[in-house]
Amino acid sequence: MKRIGMAALGASALLATAQAQATGLATCDSGPRESWQAQDKLEKMLTGKGWKIRRVKEDGGCYEVYAFDEKGERVEAYFHPKTLDLVPTSRYPRK
């Protein structure tokens, strides 16, 4: 009985660790959430540039944005939550 309990405990710990890891293309060293800018501010900044925001979520310590850009192209982009700067990825390299 102890073996089954320990196996279940180990499996749940492994699952929790996998869920805590980033699933996207970028990670940000963003510090405590109290120092982050609001997602609303990022959304307003991007809509001001002509983007149509579909969803904003946290991933890997970054803001992950699903949107259509000013050209109408589908976008999955990452932004640093403190600076709201675009985080370079393979899809959006640093210019």
C-alpha positions in Angstrom: 0.0 0.0 0.0 2.8 2.4 0.8 4.4 1.8 -2.7 1.1 2.9 -4.4 0.8 6.0 -2.3 4.5 7.0 -2.9 4.1 6.4 -6.7 0.9 8.5 -6.8 2.7 11.3 -4.8 5.7 11.2 -7.2 3.4 11.3 -10.3 1.5 14.3 -9.0 4.7 16.2 -8.1 6.0 15.5 -11.6 2.7 16.7 -13.2 2.8 19.9 -11.1 6.4 20.6 -12.1 5.5 20.2 -15.8 2.5 22.5 -15.5 4.7 25.2 -13.9 7.1 25.4 -16.8 6.7 27.7 -19.7 5.0 26.2 -22.7 5.8 28.9 -25.2 8.7 30.3 -27.2 10.1 32.8 -24.7 10.8 33.2 -21.0 11.3 36.5 -19.1 13.2 37.3 -16.0 10.4 39.4 -14.8 10.6 39.4 -11.0 7.7 39.8 -8.6 4.3 40.5 -10.2 4.0 43.7 -8.1 6.5 45.3 -10.5 4.7 44.3 -13.7 2.7 46.7 -15.8 -1.0 45.9 -16.3 -2.0 43.8 -19.2 -4.6 46.5 -20.1 -1.7 48.9 -20.8 -0.1 46.4 -23.2 -3.4 45.9 -24.9 -4.0 49.6 -25.3 -0.4 50.0 -26.7 -0.9 47.3 -29.3 -4.4 48.4 -30.3 -3.0 51.9 -30.8 -0.6 50.3 -33.4 -3.6 48.7 -35.2 -3.5 45.3 -33.6 -6.7 43.3 -32.9 -6.1 41.5 -29.6 -7.6 38.0 -29.3 -6.0 36.9 -26.0 -3.3 37.9 -23.6 -2.0 35.5 -21.0 1.1 34.9 -18.8 3.6 32.3 -20.0 7.2 31.9 -18.9 7.1 35.1 -17.0 6.1 37.0 -20.1 2.9 38.3 -21.5 1.9 36.1 -24.5 -0.3 37.9 -27.0 -2.5 36.3 -29.6 -3.6 38.9 -32.1 -3.8 40.1 -35.7 -1.3 42.8 -36.4 -1.7 46.0 -38.4 -1.3 44.0 -41.6 -4.0 41.6 -40.6 -1.5 38.7 -40.0 -2.0 36.3 -37.2 0.5 37.0 -34.4 1.8 35.1 -31.3 4.2 37.5 -29.6 5.8 37.8 -26.2 6.3 41.0 -24.2 8.3 41.7 -21.1 5.8 42.5 -18.3 7.9 45.2 -16.8 8.9 47.1 -19.9 6.3 45.9 -22.4 9.1 45.5 -24.9 8.8 42.8 -27.5 10.8 39.7 -26.5 12.8 38.3 -29.4 11.8 34.8 -30.5 12.5 32.7 -33.6 9.3 34.3 -35.1 10.2 37.8 -34.1 14.0 38.2 -33.9 15.6 41.3 -32.5 15.9 44.0 -35.2 
